[in-house]
Amino acid sequence: MKKLFRTLILLTLITSLFAQEAPKNTVLKSIILPGWGELSYKSNSAYIFLGTEAALWLGFAGLRYSGHVQNLDMINYARLHAGVTDYPAGNDYWSDLGDFMSYAEHEEEMLENRTPEKIYNTNYQWEWDTNDNLLTFERMFRNKELTLLSSEFVLTGMIVNRIASVINVRYLKNKNMSLGAFAAPVNGGAMMQVSLNF
């Protein structure tokens, strides 16, 4: 995440060196920060793109923070009810922790499946005190994974916001831009073609 912020800041600085007169480099500006290119044309649409970008970043940060908190809660719950004292990096361990009542049960199934390489080090043993606590942990794990997956959808929203901003600055530069669409049935479904002419 720090690397992403550093890259965004660096791109912003580099672009500002080349953007001496508006409306030059508006496409690059819109890729770096949606709405920035529109500001070069003094368009009010800039504030929509900037506001959307701010909301997406806040949503992303909120979901990542929530995932982090859920992860800590999940670890503490496993320590309290399954006797977990140490754990390896990665998600597989936590997934298995929610699938097996104990380390011994997990080990037995891995041996039956002839996958002894999936057996964890004995330092990572666990044993749930009740089946209800195992099921609660499993729900906690799924909720955490869903939160982190949602944050990835927000990143997709950032990409869409950039694409829309680039299309908008191209439109502001050339008001004769046209959008065309064609749809036709094909075997097993339908085909749609969208064209954008500048």
N, C-alpha and C positions, 0 to 999 in steps of 0.2 A: 504494500500500500504506500509506503514511503517512497519507493521507487517511482510509482505512478505520479505522485505529487511532484517529485523532482523533475520528471520528464515533462509534465504540463507546464511547470514554471519555466524550464529551459526553452521549450517551444514558444512560449509567450514572449520571452525576452528576444529570441532570435527573430521572431516575426515582427516585433516592434521596431527592430533595426531596419527592416526592409519596407515597413509601412509608413513612409514619410508623408505621402499625400493620399488622401482619400479620393476615390474608393479603390485604391490598389490593394492587391492581396486579400480581397474580401473573402474568397473561398477558403484560403488558409486560415484566416481569422475565425471563420465559422466552424472549421474543423477543430480548432483549438478551444474556442469558447463560443458556443452557439449564441447568436445575438450580437457578437462583436462586429461581424461583417455588416449587419444591418445598421449598426450605429454609424458606419461610414456613409451610409445613404440617408442618415437622419430619419430612419423609418421607425414608427412606433412599434412595429412587430418585434424589434430588438428586445423590448422589455418582456414580451411573452416568452421568447427563447431563453433569455437570461433567467427569468423567474422559474421556468421549467427546469433549467439546468441546476439552479440552486436547490429546488425541491428534490430533484433526483439525488444530488449529493447528500442532502440531509437524510433522505430515506435510506440511501446506501450505508451511510455512517451509523444511523440508528439500528438498522438490521444487523450490521456487523457487530456492533456493541452488544445488542441483545443476544446474538449467537454466542458471543464470548461469555456473557453472564450465564446463559443456559448451560454452556460447557462446564463452567466452574461448579454450578449447582449439581450437574450430573456426576462430576468427579467426586464431590463431597458426599453425595447420596450413595455412590458405590463404596466409598471408604467406610461410611457408617453402617450400611446394610449388607455389604458383600465382603468386607474385610480387605479391600484393595489397599495395598500400601505403596506399590510401585507399578508403573505402567509404561509400555513402549510408546513411541511416537506412532502416529497414524490412526486411522479410523477403524481398521479391522478389529482391533482388540475390543473397542467399545461396542461394536456391532455384535461380536461373539459374546460379550458380557451380557447382552440382552437376550441372547438366544439359548444360553446354557445355564443351568442352575449352579454348576460348579466347574472348576478347572478340570477335575477328574472326569466329569461327563464330556467336556470338550475334548480332552485328550483321548478318551475312549473312542469317540466318533471319528476323530482324525485318523486314528490307527485303523479303524474299520474301513475307512475310505481310502486307505493307503496314501495318506498325505501327511506323513509325520513332520514334514517341514513347516506345516502350519501350527504345530504345537508351540506354545509360548514357553519362554524361559520360566523355570519354577519360581523365580522372584515375582512373577505376575499372577500368582494364584488368587482365586476368589471362590467364595461360596456364599450364595444368597441365604439370608436367614428365613425368608418366607417367599412363597411363589408370588404373592401380591406385590411384594417389593421388587421382584424381578420384572413383573408386568409394568409397574410404575416407572422403573428405570427405562424399560423399552420405549414407553411413551415419551419420556424426557429426551431420549436419544433421537427419536423420530422428529419431535418438535424442533430440536436444535438443527437437525439436518434440513428441515423444511425452511427454517429461518435463513440459513446460509444459502440455500438454493434460491430463495426469494431475492436475496441481495444480488445474485447473478442476473436475475431478470431485470433488476434496476439498471445494471450495466448495459443490458440490451437496450433499455430505454434511452440511455445516454447516446448510444450509437445512432438510434433512430432520430433523436433530437438534432444531432449533427448533420445527418443526411437531409432532414427537413430544412435546416438552416442554410445549407449549401444550395439546395434547390431554390429557396426563397431569395438569396442574394443574387443568384443567376437570373431570377425573374425580375428583381429590382434593377438589374443592369440592362436587361433586354425584355421590355414589356411585351414583345411579340412572341414570347415563349408559348408553346402549345403542348397540351397533354392529350395523348390519345390512348384508347384502350380497345382491345378486340378479344372477344370470347367465343369459343366454339366447342361443341361436344367432341370428345374423342373416345376411343375404346376404353371402358372402365373408368370414365370420369370426364373432366373438362379441362380445357387449356385456356389460359388467359395470357395475353401479351399486353404490356404497358409500355408506351414510348413517350419520351420527353424530348421535345425539340427546342433547341436554344436559337 
